[in-house]
């Protein structure tokens, strides 16, 4: 596999942390624009202790802009400044 590529099946249920190291929850799904194929949002099942006010929500999930993703390794790290509406 080429450097910088990761298969979607390896992302399922990865832990998501903000750049301050706080647990946000677990990745549930990823949203892509149907016309362009560009990834637009992470769908996250929030950690029980996470204050979800200020986040875009859909049912029991919070939505994080995909451009807030800083790294994907053993966990997904998102930029604390870019995660809320």
C-alpha positions in Angstrom: 0.0 0.0 0.0 1.3 3.5 -0.9 2.3 5.9 1.8 -0.5 8.2 2.8 -3.3 5.8 1.9 -5.6 3.9 4.2 -8.5 1.6 3.5 -11.9 2.7 4.9 -12.5 -0.6 6.6 -9.4 0.1 8.8 -11.1 3.3 10.0 -14.2 1.7 11.4 -14.7 2.3 15.1 -11.3 4.1 15.6 -11.1 6.3 18.7 -11.3 10.0 17.9 -9.3 12.5 20.1 -9.1 16.3 19.8 -5.7 17.9 19.5 -5.7 18.6 23.2 -5.8 14.8 23.8 -9.5 14.7 25.0 -11.5 11.7 24.0 -14.3 12.7 21.6 -15.8 9.3 20.8 -15.6 6.6 18.2 -15.8 6.9 14.4 -19.1 5.5 13.2 -19.1 6.6 9.5 -17.7 9.1 7.0 -19.8 11.3 4.7 -18.7 12.0 1.1 -20.1 14.5 -1.4 -21.9 12.3 -4.0 -21.0 14.5 -6.9 -17.3 15.1 -6.2 -16.4 12.2 -3.9 -14.7 14.6 -1.5 -14.9 13.5 2.1 -16.9 16.1 4.1 -17.6 14.9 7.6 -16.8 12.3 10.2 -19.8 10.8 12.0 -18.8 10.1 15.6 -20.6 8.3 18.4 -19.7 10.7 21.2 -18.0 9.6 24.4 -20.5 9.7 27.3 -18.6 12.5 29.1 -18.3 14.7 26.0 -20.3 18.0 26.1 -22.0 17.8 22.6 -23.4 21.3 22.7 -22.0 23.4 19.9 -21.5 20.4 17.6 -23.5 19.8 14.5 -25.6 16.7 15.3 -27.6 14.0 13.6 -29.6 11.7 15.8 -27.2 10.3 18.5 -24.0 11.3 16.5 -21.9 14.4 16.2 -20.5 15.5 12.8 -17.0 16.8 12.5 -15.8 18.6 9.3 -13.3 16.3 7.5 -10.9 19.2 7.0 -10.4 19.2 10.8 -8.6 15.8 10.7 -4.9 16.3 11.6 -3.8 12.6 11.6 -5.0 9.0 11.3 -2.9 6.4 13.0 -3.9 4.2 15.9 -6.4 7.0 16.7 -7.9 9.8 14.7 -6.8 13.3 15.9 -8.9 16.3 15.0 -8.0 20.0 15.4 -9.7 21.4 18.5 -10.2 24.8 16.9 -12.0 23.5 13.8 -14.4 20.9 15.2 -17.4 22.9 16.3 -19.9 24.8 14.1 
